[in-house]
Amino acid sequence: MSTITNGALGTDLTAPVVPERRERLVATEVGRPRRVLLAAPRGYCAGVDRAVIAVEKALEQYGAPVYVRKQIVHNVHVVSELEKKGAIFVDEVDEVPEGSHIVFSAHGVSPAVVQGAADRGLAAIDATCPLVTKVHREAVRFAKQDYRILLIGHAGHEEVEGTMGHAPDRTILIGTPDEADTVEVPDAEALIWLSQTTLSVDETMETVRRLRARFPHLQDPPSDDICYATQNRQVAIKKVAPDADLVIVVGSANSSNSVRLVEVALEYGAKAAYRVDYASEIEQAWLDGVATVGVTSGASVPEVLVQEVLADLADAGFDEVEVVKTAEEDLLFSLPKELRIDRSGQQDARALGGRARA
Ligand code: SF4
């Protein structure tokens, strides 16, 4: 297996992946050629890449431990690899010893969290994805202009908590299209909707349609809040799904965009769709009567985990892989400002290392 590195420090994300498969998968005979349709783009987005590199560089620059508030990105493998290197993940800043370094995750934080870190004398490194920061800025700007903000997103998700925290008195959360039918709004004249970055595009548009039916003055955000990576991965799986007997989405249970990919695959015609963290979670029964397997991964998933799925499928007889590519991605974000100077004092604006691209 070739080495896939991630990030400026070359973290080896091919390190042993757990757990091992116990039994070999076997394809059943269905009278059709067996194949894999591999969606592209898939996997790491620019914001996740930057956040993971930020933790790695912080460890290099300041030494272990470096504290990280919440999971830096929603992927169990990434978190466990960073833990091995000396990152300590905490829920809140008051768990961090005074004077330590803390990294804020890609999902962003509210101003109250930033203040809490400052009050404890923590040196904060903000790895919030710039596309999440864009939504924060929109929330602040429209709150200042006395708009009521209808934020479409999932209650309890860290990104939603961070965005709401930027305009707590002006924001109303809408979790589902059905909630759009019942939400009460104090002043329906100055209304704007914003959204979490990792939602289903189709479901969000349905929520907006229902909101607008009730509130005709509702304004759209200045630009898409659902980010390019979420949209691109959904477009790719929409192309794959109609031909797939089975879709396997690699991603963690708390990864919003990974869970959305399963939903979108089913909605667009996949006969079955499942999410797995690791190849070893693929169940033999899923392959019964299957000729075509679609494979994709969420925006926080290193490519090595997808390659392990492909290896297990090939071993089972699905050794023909056709890439279904619907977009090119070349977006890069520069590192948080605290990490842009390397050890020799030189400007280091790297955002990406040698990550394999879909
Ligand atoms: S999924 Fe989108 S918003 Fe989230 S980190 Fe990636 S690019 Fe940023």
Residues whose N, C-alpha, C, O or C-beta is under 5 A from the ligand:
A	BS01	SF4	C45 A46 G47 V48 A106 C129 L131 V132 T197 C227 A229 A299
